[in-house]
Amino acid sequence: MSSIASLLSVFVLLGGLMATAWFLRRYRDRLNRHFTQGPMTMRGMLHLGDGARVYLIDVEGVSLVCGVGRNGIGAIQAIGKTKPEEFHL
């Protein structure tokens, strides 16, 4: 009887872990927006292929276009203070 209760406990624990992982994966973006409200925000991302991406990042009102690739990260262009809806990727 004890082994059945132990197995049931393990299955309940694994089910809870799987449900938590599913919840966090599904609502990851909403949770990130809620908990990361600082001076830096990512406004957009564009995949260029072969592991390369271009990001548009706001840092205290200044927009930065950054390139990320296999060789590292680099700032491509700094754009002065912009209005929030002025520039889109």
PyMOL Python script that loads the backbone (N, CA, C, O; Angstrom):
from pymol import cmd

cmd.read_pdbstr("""\
ATOM      1  N   MET A   1       0.816  -1.192   0.000  1.00  0.00           N
ATOM      2  CA  MET A   1       0.000   0.000   0.000  1.00  0.00           C
ATOM      3  C   MET A   1       0.864   1.261   0.000  1.00  0.00           C
ATOM      4  O   MET A   1       0.526   2.268  -0.623  1.00  0.00           O
ATOM      5  N   SER A   2       1.986   1.179   0.714  1.00  0.00           N
ATOM      6  CA  SER A   2       2.886   2.321   0.818  1.00  0.00           C
ATOM      7  C   SER A   2       3.512   2.649  -0.539  1.00  0.00           C
ATOM      8  O   SER A   2       3.708   3.819  -0.865  1.00  0.00           O
ATOM      9  N   SER A   3       3.825   1.618  -1.331  1.00  0.00           N
ATOM     10  CA  SER A   3       4.446   1.869  -2.631  1.00  0.00           C
ATOM     11  C   SER A   3       3.456   2.522  -3.594  1.00  0.00           C
ATOM     12  O   SER A   3       3.856   3.329  -4.434  1.00  0.00           O
ATOM     13  N   ILE A   4       2.186   2.188  -3.484  1.00  0.00           N
ATOM     14  CA  ILE A   4       1.173   2.823  -4.341  1.00  0.00           C
ATOM     15  C   ILE A   4       1.050   4.302  -3.986  1.00  0.00           C
ATOM     16  O   ILE A   4       0.939   5.144  -4.878  1.00  0.00           O
ATOM     17  N   ALA A   5       1.066   4.620  -2.721  1.00  0.00           N
ATOM     18  CA  ALA A   5       0.990   6.019  -2.298  1.00  0.00           C
ATOM     19  C   ALA A   5       2.231   6.783  -2.745  1.00  0.00           C
ATOM     20  O   ALA A   5       2.134   7.945  -3.141  1.00  0.00           O
ATOM     21  N   SER A   6       3.386   6.148  -2.684  1.00  0.00           N
ATOM     22  CA  SER A   6       4.624   6.792  -3.136  1.00  0.00           C
ATOM     23  C   SER A   6       4.573   7.069  -4.636  1.00  0.00           C
ATOM     24  O   SER A   6       4.937   8.156  -5.085  1.00  0.00           O
ATOM     25  N   LEU A   7       4.121   6.082  -5.406  1.00  0.00           N
ATOM     26  CA  LEU A   7       4.002   6.282  -6.855  1.00  0.00           C
ATOM     27  C   LEU A   7       2.999   7.379  -7.180  1.00  0.00           C
ATOM     28  O   LEU A   7       3.240   8.193  -8.071  1.00  0.00           O
ATOM     29  N   LEU A   8       1.899   7.408  -6.480  1.00  0.00           N
ATOM     30  CA  LEU A   8       0.903   8.447  -6.700  1.00  0.00           C
ATOM     31  C   LEU A   8       1.489   9.826  -6.380  1.00  0.00           C
ATOM     32  O   LEU A   8       1.233  10.791  -7.099  1.00  0.00           O
ATOM     33  N   SER A   9       2.262   9.917  -5.317  1.00  0.00           N
ATOM     34  CA  SER A   9       2.900  11.181  -4.952  1.00  0.00           C
ATOM     35  C   SER A   9       3.872  11.641  -6.031  1.00  0.00           C
ATOM     36  O   SER A   9       3.920  12.825  -6.367  1.00  0.00           O
ATOM     37  N   VAL A  10       4.642  10.706  -6.572  1.00  0.00           N
ATOM     38  CA  VAL A  10       5.597  11.043  -7.641  1.00  0.00           C
ATOM     39  C   VAL A  10       4.854  11.527  -8.872  1.00  0.00           C
ATOM     40  O   VAL A  10       5.267  12.513  -9.482  1.00  0.00           O
ATOM     41  N   PHE A  11       3.771  10.863  -9.258  1.00  0.00           N
ATOM     42  CA  PHE A  11       3.008  11.280 -10.430  1.00  0.00           C
ATOM     43  C   PHE A  11       2.357  12.644 -10.222  1.00  0.00           C
ATOM     44  O   PHE A  11       2.300  13.445 -11.154  1.00  0.00           O
ATOM     45  N   VAL A  12       1.869  12.919  -9.023  1.00  0.00           N
ATOM     46  CA  VAL A  12       1.285  14.234  -8.735  1.00  0.00           C
ATOM     47  C   VAL A  12       2.359  15.316  -8.806  1.00  0.00           C
ATOM     48  O   VAL A  12       2.114  16.395  -9.346  1.00  0.00           O
ATOM     49  N   LEU A  13       3.537  15.040  -8.270  1.00  0.00           N
ATOM     50  CA  LEU A  13       4.631  16.000  -8.312  1.00  0.00           C
ATOM     51  C   LEU A  13       5.083  16.273  -9.742  1.00  0.00           C
ATOM     52  O   LEU A  13       5.264  17.428 -10.126  1.00  0.00           O
ATOM     53  N   LEU A  14       5.266  15.214 -10.536  1.00  0.00           N
ATOM     54  CA  LEU A  14       5.658  15.382 -11.933  1.00  0.00           C
ATOM     55  C   LEU A  14       4.586  16.116 -12.734  1.00  0.00           C
ATOM     56  O   LEU A  14       4.902  16.949 -13.583  1.00  0.00           O
ATOM     57  N   GLY A  15       3.330  15.811 -12.466  1.00  0.00           N
ATOM     58  CA  GLY A  15       2.239  16.527 -13.145  1.00  0.00           C
ATOM     59  C   GLY A  15       2.240  18.002 -12.797  1.00  0.00           C
ATOM     60  O   GLY A  15       2.015  18.846 -13.664  1.00  0.00           O
ATOM     61  N   GLY A  16       2.490  18.322 -11.535  1.00  0.00           N
ATOM     62  CA  GLY A  16       2.569  19.732 -11.134  1.00  0.00           C
ATOM     63  C   GLY A  16       3.732  20.451 -11.787  1.00  0.00           C
ATOM     64  O   GLY A  16       3.596  21.599 -12.210  1.00  0.00           O
ATOM     65  N   LEU A  17       4.882  19.780 -11.875  1.00  0.00           N
ATOM     66  CA  LEU A  17       6.038  20.382 -12.544  1.00  0.00           C
ATOM     67  C   LEU A  17       5.776  20.601 -14.033  1.00  0.00           C
ATOM     68  O   LEU A  17       6.159  21.629 -14.592  1.00  0.00           O
ATOM     69  N   MET A  18       5.126  19.636 -14.669  1.00  0.00           N
ATOM     70  CA  MET A  18       4.804  19.789 -16.093  1.00  0.00           C
ATOM     71  C   MET A  18       3.798  20.909 -16.307  1.00  0.00           C
ATOM     72  O   MET A  18       3.923  21.668 -17.268  1.00  0.00           O
ATOM     73  N   ALA A  19       2.809  21.028 -15.438  1.00  0.00           N
ATOM     74  CA  ALA A  19       1.822  22.109 -15.554  1.00  0.00           C
ATOM     75  C   ALA A  19       2.483  23.467 -15.340  1.00  0.00           C
ATOM     76  O   ALA A  19       2.153  24.430 -16.033  1.00  0.00           O
ATOM     77  N   THR A  20       3.407  23.556 -14.393  1.00  0.00           N
ATOM     78  CA  THR A  20       4.119  24.814 -14.154  1.00  0.00           C
ATOM     79  C   THR A  20       4.985  25.181 -15.352  1.00  0.00           C
ATOM     80  O   THR A  20       5.024  26.344 -15.753  1.00  0.00           O
ATOM     81  N   ALA A  21       5.681  24.199 -15.929  1.00  0.00           N
ATOM     82  CA  ALA A  21       6.511  24.466 -17.107  1.00  0.00           C
ATOM     83  C   ALA A  21       5.655  24.927 -18.276  1.00  0.00           C
ATOM     84  O   ALA A  21       6.037  25.852 -18.993  1.00  0.00           O
ATOM     85  N   TRP A  22       4.514  24.302 -18.479  1.00  0.00           N
ATOM     86  CA  TRP A  22       3.613  24.702 -19.569  1.00  0.00           C
ATOM     87  C   TRP A  22       3.116  26.133 -19.350  1.00  0.00           C
ATOM     88  O   TRP A  22       3.100  26.940 -20.280  1.00  0.00           O
ATOM     89  N   PHE A  23       2.711  26.441 -18.109  1.00  0.00           N
ATOM     90  CA  PHE A  23       2.215  27.780 -17.794  1.00  0.00           C
ATOM     91  C   PHE A  23       3.290  28.841 -18.032  1.00  0.00           C
ATOM     92  O   PHE A  23       3.012  29.878 -18.635  1.00  0.00           O
ATOM     93  N   LEU A  24       4.500  28.592 -17.568  1.00  0.00           N
ATOM     94  CA  LEU A  24       5.576  29.569 -17.736  1.00  0.00           C
ATOM     95  C   LEU A  24       5.955  29.749 -19.197  1.00  0.00           C
ATOM     96  O   LEU A  24       6.263  30.862 -19.624  1.00  0.00           O
ATOM     97  N   ARG A  25       5.936  28.662 -19.972  1.00  0.00           N
ATOM     98  CA  ARG A  25       6.260  28.788 -21.387  1.00  0.00           C
ATOM     99  C   ARG A  25       5.165  29.566 -22.134  1.00  0.00           C
ATOM    100  O   ARG A  25       5.458  30.385 -23.004  1.00  0.00           O
ATOM    101  N   ARG A  26       3.916  29.299 -21.782  1.00  0.00           N
ATOM    102  CA  ARG A  26       2.799  29.939 -22.474  1.00  0.00           C
ATOM    103  C   ARG A  26       2.697  31.426 -22.143  1.00  0.00           C
ATOM    104  O   ARG A  26       2.423  32.232 -23.032  1.00  0.00           O
ATOM    105  N   TYR A  27       2.910  31.805 -20.887  1.00  0.00           N
ATOM    106  CA  TYR A  27       2.727  33.187 -20.453  1.00  0.00           C
ATOM    107  C   TYR A  27       4.049  33.891 -20.162  1.00  0.00           C
ATOM    108  O   TYR A  27       4.071  34.873 -19.420  1.00  0.00           O
ATOM    109  N   ARG A  28       5.152  33.406 -20.734  1.00  0.00           N
ATOM    110  CA  ARG A  28       6.481  33.965 -20.497  1.00  0.00           C
ATOM    111  C   ARG A  28       6.565  35.443 -20.870  1.00  0.00           C
ATOM    112  O   ARG A  28       7.099  36.238 -20.096  1.00  0.00           O
ATOM    113  N   ASP A  29       6.059  35.821 -22.018  1.00  0.00           N
ATOM    114  CA  ASP A  29       6.168  37.213 -22.465  1.00  0.00           C
ATOM    115  C   ASP A  29       5.392  38.159 -21.557  1.00  0.00           C
ATOM    116  O   ASP A  29       5.876  39.242 -21.230  1.00  0.00           O
ATOM    117  N   ARG A  30       4.193  37.758 -21.148  1.00  0.00           N
ATOM    118  CA  ARG A  30       3.406  38.612 -20.256  1.00  0.00           C
ATOM    119  C   ARG A  30       4.080  38.763 -18.899  1.00  0.00           C
ATOM    120  O   ARG A  30       4.090  39.851 -18.324  1.00  0.00           O
ATOM    121  N   LEU A  31       4.637  37.681 -18.391  1.00  0.00           N
ATOM    122  CA  LEU A  31       5.329  37.751 -17.106  1.00  0.00           C
ATOM    123  C   LEU A  31       6.586  38.607 -17.202  1.00  0.00           C
ATOM    124  O   LEU A  31       6.888  39.369 -16.283  1.00  0.00           O
ATOM    125  N   ASN A  32       7.319  38.489 -18.305  1.00  0.00           N
ATOM    126  CA  ASN A  32       8.520  39.309 -18.480  1.00  0.00           C
ATOM    127  C   ASN A  32       8.176  40.790 -18.524  1.00  0.00           C
ATOM    128  O   ASN A  32       8.863  41.603 -17.905  1.00  0.00           O
ATOM    129  N   ARG A  33       7.125  41.148 -19.245  1.00  0.00           N
ATOM    130  CA  ARG A  33       6.728  42.550 -19.317  1.00  0.00           C
ATOM    131  C   ARG A  33       6.320  43.086 -17.955  1.00  0.00           C
ATOM    132  O   ARG A  33       6.587  44.242 -17.628  1.00  0.00           O
ATOM    133  N   HIS A  34       5.675  42.243 -17.166  1.00  0.00           N
ATOM    134  CA  HIS A  34       5.209  42.681 -15.857  1.00  0.00           C
ATOM    135  C   HIS A  34       6.361  42.887 -14.876  1.00  0.00           C
ATOM    136  O   HIS A  34       6.351  43.844 -14.102  1.00  0.00           O
ATOM    137  N   PHE A  35       7.348  41.999 -14.902  1.00  0.00           N
ATOM    138  CA  PHE A  35       8.425  42.058 -13.920  1.00  0.00           C
ATOM    139  C   PHE A  35       9.652  42.833 -14.377  1.00  0.00           C
ATOM    140  O   PHE A  35      10.511  43.137 -13.549  1.00  0.00           O
ATOM    141  N   THR A  36       9.772  43.165 -15.649  1.00  0.00           N
ATOM    142  CA  THR A  36      10.964  43.861 -16.138  1.00  0.00           C
ATOM    143  C   THR A  36      10.597  45.228 -16.684  1.00  0.00           C
ATOM    144  O   THR A  36      10.749  45.480 -17.880  1.00  0.00           O
ATOM    145  N   GLN A  37      10.127  46.091 -15.844  1.00  0.00           N
ATOM    146  CA  GLN A  37       9.791  47.441 -16.264  1.00  0.00           C
ATOM    147  C   GLN A  37      10.907  48.372 -15.811  1.00  0.00           C
ATOM    148  O   GLN A  37      10.815  49.000 -14.756  1.00  0.00           O
ATOM    149  N   GLY A  38      11.941  48.454 -16.603  1.00  0.00           N
ATOM    150  CA  GLY A  38      13.083  49.286 -16.282  1.00  0.00           C
ATOM    151  C   GLY A  38      13.340  50.284 -17.393  1.00  0.00           C
ATOM    152  O   GLY A  38      12.475  50.502 -18.241  1.00  0.00           O
ATOM    153  N   PRO A  39      14.513  50.890 -17.401  1.00  0.00           N
ATOM    154  CA  PRO A  39      14.829  51.895 -18.406  1.00  0.00           C
ATOM    155  C   PRO A  39      15.136  51.313 -19.782  1.00  0.00           C
ATOM    156  O   PRO A  39      15.249  52.064 -20.751  1.00  0.00           O
ATOM    157  N   MET A  40      15.275  49.982 -19.888  1.00  0.00           N
ATOM    158  CA  MET A  40      15.629  49.365 -21.160  1.00  0.00           C
ATOM    159  C   MET A  40      14.531  48.399 -21.592  1.00  0.00           C
ATOM    160  O   MET A  40      14.141  47.520 -20.824  1.00  0.00           O
ATOM    161  N   THR A  41      14.026  48.556 -22.826  1.00  0.00           N
ATOM    162  CA  THR A  41      13.002  47.663 -23.354  1.00  0.00           C
ATOM    163  C   THR A  41      13.369  47.234 -24.770  1.00  0.00           C
ATOM    164  O   THR A  41      13.958  48.009 -25.524  1.00  0.00           O
ATOM    165  N   MET A  42      13.022  46.003 -25.131  1.00  0.00           N
ATOM    166  CA  MET A  42      13.233  45.525 -26.486  1.00  0.00           C
ATOM    167  C   MET A  42      11.955  45.781 -27.269  1.00  0.00           C
ATOM    168  O   MET A  42      10.887  45.290 -26.902  1.00  0.00           O
ATOM    169  N   ARG A  43      12.063  46.544 -28.341  1.00  0.00           N
ATOM    170  CA  ARG A  43      10.880  46.917 -29.105  1.00  0.00           C
ATOM    171  C   ARG A  43      10.623  45.993 -30.285  1.00  0.00           C
ATOM    172  O   ARG A  43       9.488  45.891 -30.753  1.00  0.00           O
ATOM    173  N   GLY A  44      11.659  45.317 -30.774  1.00  0.00           N
ATOM    174  CA  GLY A  44      11.448  44.427 -31.907  1.00  0.00           C
ATOM    175  C   GLY A  44      12.682  43.603 -32.215  1.00  0.00           C
ATOM    176  O   GLY A  44      13.789  43.920 -31.781  1.00  0.00           O
ATOM    177  N   MET A  45      12.466  42.526 -32.984  1.00  0.00           N
ATOM    178  CA  MET A  45      13.555  41.636 -33.362  1.00  0.00           C
ATOM    179  C   MET A  45      13.275  41.111 -34.761  1.00  0.00           C
ATOM    180  O   MET A  45      12.125  40.869 -35.126  1.00  0.00           O
ATOM    181  N   LEU A  46      14.331  40.937 -35.536  1.00  0.00           N
ATOM    182  CA  LEU A  46      14.202  40.429 -36.894  1.00  0.00           C
ATOM    183  C   LEU A  46      15.275  39.372 -37.120  1.00  0.00           C
ATOM    184  O   LEU A  46      16.463  39.644 -36.947  1.00  0.00           O
ATOM    185  N   HIS A  47      14.854  38.152 -37.510  1.00  0.00           N
ATOM    186  CA  HIS A  47      15.803  37.078 -37.816  1.00  0.00           C
ATOM    187  C   HIS A  47      16.355  37.300 -39.221  1.00  0.00           C
ATOM    188  O   HIS A  47      15.599  37.529 -40.166  1.00  0.00           O
ATOM    189  N   LEU A  48      17.669  37.230 -39.349  1.00  0.00           N
ATOM    190  CA  LEU A  48      18.307  37.407 -40.652  1.00  0.00           C
ATOM    191  C   LEU A  48      18.785  36.087 -41.242  1.00  0.00           C
ATOM    192  O   LEU A  48      19.209  36.050 -42.397  1.00  0.00           O
ATOM    193  N   GLY A  49      18.728  35.024 -40.487  1.00  0.00           N
ATOM    194  CA  GLY A  49      19.190  33.722 -40.950  1.00  0.00           C
ATOM    195  C   GLY A  49      20.594  33.432 -40.453  1.00  0.00           C
ATOM    196  O   GLY A  49      21.337  34.349 -40.103  1.00  0.00           O
ATOM    197  N   ASP A  50      20.956  32.158 -40.423  1.00  0.00           N
ATOM    198  CA  ASP A  50      22.283  31.696 -40.011  1.00  0.00           C
ATOM    199  C   ASP A  50      22.659  32.184 -38.613  1.00  0.00           C
ATOM    200  O   ASP A  50      23.824  32.476 -38.345  1.00  0.00           O
ATOM    201  N   GLY A  51      21.673  32.271 -37.729  1.00  0.00           N
ATOM    202  CA  GLY A  51      21.924  32.662 -36.346  1.00  0.00           C
ATOM    203  C   GLY A  51      22.069  34.146 -36.117  1.00  0.00           C
ATOM    204  O   GLY A  51      22.359  34.558 -34.994  1.00  0.00           O
ATOM    205  N   ALA A  52      21.879  34.972 -37.135  1.00  0.00           N
ATOM    206  CA  ALA A  52      22.021  36.421 -36.998  1.00  0.00           C
ATOM    207  C   ALA A  52      20.650  37.061 -36.794  1.00  0.00           C
ATOM    208  O   ALA A  52      19.661  36.662 -37.409  1.00  0.00           O
ATOM    209  N   ARG A  53      20.617  38.065 -35.913  1.00  0.00           N
ATOM    210  CA  ARG A  53      19.381  38.785 -35.631  1.00  0.00           C
ATOM    211  C   ARG A  53      19.675  40.268 -35.478  1.00  0.00           C
ATOM    212  O   ARG A  53      20.798  40.661 -35.163  1.00  0.00           O
ATOM    213  N   VAL A  54      18.659  41.083 -35.704  1.00  0.00           N
ATOM    214  CA  VAL A  54      18.739  42.532 -35.484  1.00  0.00           C
ATOM    215  C   VAL A  54      17.681  42.889 -34.447  1.00  0.00           C
ATOM    216  O   VAL A  54      16.523  42.490 -34.568  1.00  0.00           O
ATOM    217  N   TYR A  55      18.089  43.646 -33.422  1.00  0.00           N
ATOM    218  CA  TYR A  55      17.196  44.046 -32.341  1.00  0.00           C
ATOM    219  C   TYR A  55      17.048  45.555 -32.334  1.00  0.00           C
ATOM    220  O   TYR A  55      18.001  46.279 -32.622  1.00  0.00           O
ATOM    221  N   LEU A  56      15.855  46.029 -32.005  1.00  0.00           N
ATOM    222  CA  LEU A  56      15.608  47.439 -31.751  1.00  0.00           C
ATOM    223  C   LEU A  56      15.339  47.572 -30.258  1.00  0.00           C
ATOM    224  O   LEU A  56      14.374  47.011 -29.740  1.00  0.00           O
ATOM    225  N   ILE A  57      16.205  48.323 -29.565  1.00  0.00           N
ATOM    226  CA  ILE A  57      16.157  48.435 -28.115  1.00  0.00           C
ATOM    227  C   ILE A  57      16.029  49.901 -27.736  1.00  0.00           C
ATOM    228  O   ILE A  57      16.714  50.753 -28.302  1.00  0.00           O
ATOM    229  N   ASP A  58      15.155  50.199 -26.780  1.00  0.00           N
ATOM    230  CA  ASP A  58      15.011  51.542 -26.222  1.00  0.00           C
ATOM    231  C   ASP A  58      15.736  51.603 -24.894  1.00  0.00           C
ATOM    232  O   ASP A  58      15.501  50.774 -24.014  1.00  0.00           O
ATOM    233  N   VAL A  59      16.616  52.582 -24.743  1.00  0.00           N
ATOM    234  CA  VAL A  59      17.304  52.810 -23.474  1.00  0.00           C
ATOM    235  C   VAL A  59      17.064  54.260 -23.109  1.00  0.00           C
ATOM    236  O   VAL A  59      17.686  55.164 -23.667  1.00  0.00           O
ATOM    237  N   GLU A  60      16.157  54.476 -22.167  1.00  0.00           N
ATOM    238  CA  GLU A  60      15.798  55.815 -21.684  1.00  0.00           C
ATOM    239  C   GLU A  60      15.492  56.785 -22.825  1.00  0.00           C
ATOM    240  O   GLU A  60      15.978  57.916 -22.839  1.00  0.00           O
ATOM    241  N   GLY A  61      14.689  56.332 -23.775  1.00  0.00           N
ATOM    242  CA  GLY A  61      14.241  57.184 -24.864  1.00  0.00           C
ATOM    243  C   GLY A  61      15.133  57.179 -26.091  1.00  0.00           C
ATOM    244  O   GLY A  61      14.729  57.701 -27.130  1.00  0.00           O
ATOM    245  N   VAL A  62      16.316  56.617 -26.015  1.00  0.00           N
ATOM    246  CA  VAL A  62      17.220  56.522 -27.159  1.00  0.00           C
ATOM    247  C   VAL A  62      17.089  55.121 -27.743  1.00  0.00           C
ATOM    248  O   VAL A  62      17.222  54.129 -27.026  1.00  0.00           O
ATOM    249  N   SER A  63      16.828  55.039 -29.046  1.00  0.00           N
ATOM    250  CA  SER A  63      16.678  53.746 -29.705  1.00  0.00           C
ATOM    251  C   SER A  63      18.016  53.289 -30.261  1.00  0.00           C
ATOM    252  O   SER A  63      18.742  54.068 -30.877  1.00  0.00           O
ATOM    253  N   LEU A  64      18.335  52.021 -30.039  1.00  0.00           N
ATOM    254  CA  LEU A  64      19.560  51.423 -30.544  1.00  0.00           C
ATOM    255  C   LEU A  64      19.201  50.254 -31.443  1.00  0.00           C
ATOM    256  O   LEU A  64      18.360  49.429 -31.087  1.00  0.00           O
ATOM    257  N   VAL A  65      19.829  50.177 -32.599  1.00  0.00           N
ATOM    258  CA  VAL A  65      19.697  49.029 -33.482  1.00  0.00           C
ATOM    259  C   VAL A  65      20.963  48.205 -33.281  1.00  0.00           C
ATOM    260  O   VAL A  65      22.067  48.676 -33.555  1.00  0.00           O
ATOM    261  N   CYS A  66      20.799  46.969 -32.800  1.00  0.00           N
ATOM    262  CA  CYS A  66      21.937  46.111 -32.469  1.00  0.00           C
ATOM    263  C   CYS A  66      21.900  44.855 -33.323  1.00  0.00           C
ATOM    264  O   CYS A  66      20.837  44.291 -33.583  1.00  0.00           O
ATOM    265  N   GLY A  67      23.072  44.430 -33.752  1.00  0.00           N
ATOM    266  CA  GLY A  67      23.203  43.184 -34.481  1.00  0.00           C
ATOM    267  C   GLY A  67      23.772  42.111 -33.575  1.00  0.00           C
ATOM    268  O   GLY A  67      24.730  42.353 -32.841  1.00  0.00           O
ATOM    269  N   VAL A  68      23.180  40.919 -33.625  1.00  0.00           N
ATOM    270  CA  VAL A  68      23.642  39.786 -32.820  1.00  0.00           C
ATOM    271  C   VAL A  68      23.921  38.647 -33.776  1.00  0.00           C
ATOM    272  O   VAL A  68      23.059  38.252 -34.562  1.00  0.00           O
ATOM    273  N   GLY A  69      25.138  38.120 -33.702  1.00  0.00           N
ATOM    274  CA  GLY A  69      25.520  37.013 -34.569  1.00  0.00           C
ATOM    275  C   GLY A  69      26.424  36.054 -33.844  1.00  0.00           C
ATOM    276  O   GLY A  69      26.591  36.131 -32.627  1.00  0.00           O
ATOM    277  N   ARG A  70      27.005  35.151 -34.598  1.00  0.00           N
ATOM    278  CA  ARG A  70      27.877  34.147 -33.996  1.00  0.00           C
ATOM    279  C   ARG A  70      29.175  34.761 -33.473  1.00  0.00           C
ATOM    280  O   ARG A  70      29.812  34.192 -32.587  1.00  0.00           O
ATOM    281  N   ASN A  71      29.565  35.890 -33.999  1.00  0.00           N
ATOM    282  CA  ASN A  71      30.817  36.516 -33.577  1.00  0.00           C
ATOM    283  C   ASN A  71      30.633  37.536 -32.468  1.00  0.00           C
ATOM    284  O   ASN A  71      31.614  38.128 -32.019  1.00  0.00           O
ATOM    285  N   GLY A  72      29.424  37.757 -32.018  1.00  0.00           N
ATOM    286  CA  GLY A  72      29.196  38.684 -30.912  1.00  0.00           C
ATOM    287  C   GLY A  72      28.047  39.633 -31.162  1.00  0.00           C
ATOM    288  O   GLY A  72      27.203  39.418 -32.032  1.00  0.00           O
ATOM    289  N   ILE A  73      28.042  40.698 -30.365  1.00  0.00           N
ATOM    290  CA  ILE A  73      26.983  41.705 -30.394  1.00  0.00           C
ATOM    291  C   ILE A  73      27.620  43.038 -30.740  1.00  0.00           C
ATOM    292  O   ILE A  73      28.707  43.358 -30.258  1.00  0.00           O
ATOM    293  N   GLY A  74      26.942  43.817 -31.577  1.00  0.00           N
ATOM    294  CA  GLY A  74      27.453  45.133 -31.918  1.00  0.00           C
ATOM    295  C   GLY A  74      26.336  46.115 -32.169  1.00  0.00           C
ATOM    296  O   GLY A  74      25.295  45.759 -32.721  1.00  0.00           O
ATOM    297  N   ALA A  75      26.553  47.369 -31.760  1.00  0.00           N
ATOM    298  CA  ALA A  75      25.581  48.427 -32.033  1.00  0.00           C
ATOM    299  C   ALA A  75      25.755  48.868 -33.476  1.00  0.00           C
ATOM    300  O   ALA A  75      26.863  49.191 -33.904  1.00  0.00           O
ATOM    301  N   ILE A  76      24.677  48.881 -34.214  1.00  0.00           N
ATOM    302  CA  ILE A  76      24.728  49.279 -35.620  1.00  0.00           C
ATOM    303  C   ILE A  76      24.419  50.765 -35.761  1.00  0.00           C
ATOM    304  O   ILE A  76      25.105  51.485 -36.485  1.00  0.00           O
ATOM    305  N   GLN A  77      23.379  51.217 -35.061  1.00  0.00           N
ATOM    306  CA  GLN A  77      22.942  52.607 -35.197  1.00  0.00           C
ATOM    307  C   GLN A  77      22.281  53.061 -33.911  1.00  0.00           C
ATOM    308  O   GLN A  77      21.512  52.316 -33.303  1.00  0.00           O
ATOM    309  N   ALA A  78      22.583  54.290 -33.493  1.00  0.00           N
ATOM    310  CA  ALA A  78      21.897  54.913 -32.363  1.00  0.00           C
ATOM    311  C   ALA A  78      20.986  55.990 -32.920  1.00  0.00           C
ATOM    312  O   ALA A  78      21.427  56.872 -33.656  1.00  0.00           O
ATOM    313  N   ILE A  79      19.728  55.912 -32.569  1.00  0.00           N
ATOM    314  CA  ILE A  79      18.725  56.860 -33.037  1.00  0.00           C
ATOM    315  C   ILE A  79      18.348  57.716 -31.845  1.00  0.00           C
ATOM    316  O   ILE A  79      18.113  57.188 -30.758  1.00  0.00           O
ATOM    317  N   GLY A  80      18.284  59.039 -32.028  1.00  0.00           N
ATOM    318  CA  GLY A  80      17.976  59.946 -30.920  1.00  0.00           C
ATOM    319  C   GLY A  80      16.639  59.674 -30.287  1.00  0.00           C
ATOM    320  O   GLY A  80      15.949  58.725 -30.661  1.00  0.00           O
ATOM    321  N   LYS A  81      16.271  60.490 -29.342  1.00  0.00           N
ATOM    322  CA  LYS A  81      15.005  60.308 -28.637  1.00  0.00           C
ATOM    323  C   LYS A  81      13.860  60.308 -29.631  1.00  0.00           C
ATOM    324  O   LYS A  81      13.733  61.202 -30.467  1.00  0.00           O
ATOM    325  N   THR A  82      13.020  59.270 -29.517  1.00  0.00           N
ATOM    326  CA  THR A  82      11.901  59.097 -30.448  1.00  0.00           C
ATOM    327  C   THR A  82      10.608  58.960 -29.690  1.00  0.00           C
ATOM    328  O   THR A  82      10.594  58.691 -28.489  1.00  0.00           O
ATOM    329  N   LYS A  83       9.536  59.147 -30.401  1.00  0.00           N
ATOM    330  CA  LYS A  83       8.217  58.873 -29.837  1.00  0.00           C
ATOM    331  C   LYS A  83       7.994  57.365 -29.885  1.00  0.00           C
ATOM    332  O   LYS A  83       8.539  56.703 -30.768  1.00  0.00           O
ATOM    333  N   PRO A  84       7.212  56.802 -28.967  1.00  0.00           N
ATOM    334  CA  PRO A  84       7.048  55.348 -28.902  1.00  0.00           C
ATOM    335  C   PRO A  84       6.522  54.697 -30.187  1.00  0.00           C
ATOM    336  O   PRO A  84       6.913  53.570 -30.489  1.00  0.00           O
ATOM    337  N   GLU A  85       5.659  55.357 -30.946  1.00  0.00           N
ATOM    338  CA  GLU A  85       5.077  54.738 -32.141  1.00  0.00           C
ATOM    339  C   GLU A  85       5.780  55.175 -33.419  1.00  0.00           C
ATOM    340  O   GLU A  85       5.276  54.901 -34.508  1.00  0.00           O
ATOM    341  N   GLU A  86       6.915  55.840 -33.327  1.00  0.00           N
ATOM    342  CA  GLU A  86       7.551  56.416 -34.509  1.00  0.00           C
ATOM    343  C   GLU A  86       8.322  55.403 -35.341  1.00  0.00           C
ATOM    344  O   GLU A  86       8.368  55.534 -36.564  1.00  0.00           O
ATOM    345  N   PHE A  87       8.919  54.414 -34.727  1.00  0.00           N
ATOM    346  CA  PHE A  87       9.818  53.510 -35.444  1.00  0.00           C
ATOM    347  C   PHE A  87       9.434  52.063 -35.171  1.00  0.00           C
ATOM    348  O   PHE A  87       9.301  51.669 -34.012  1.00  0.00           O
ATOM    349  N   HIS A  88       9.253  51.265 -36.222  1.00  0.00           N
ATOM    350  CA  HIS A  88       8.881  49.859 -36.076  1.00  0.00           C
ATOM    351  C   HIS A  88       9.800  49.003 -36.913  1.00  0.00           C
ATOM    352  O   HIS A  88      10.241  49.422 -37.983  1.00  0.00           O
ATOM    353  N   LEU A  89      10.095  47.794 -36.431  1.00  0.00           N
ATOM    354  CA  LEU A  89      10.834  46.809 -37.233  1.00  0.00           C
ATOM    355  C   LEU A  89       9.856  45.961 -38.008  1.00  0.00           C
ATOM    356  O   LEU A  89      10.266  45.068 -38.750  1.00  0.00           O
TER     357      LEU A  89
END
""", "prot")
cmd.dss("prot")
cmd.show_as("cartoon", "prot")
cmd.util.cbc("prot")
cmd.orient("prot")
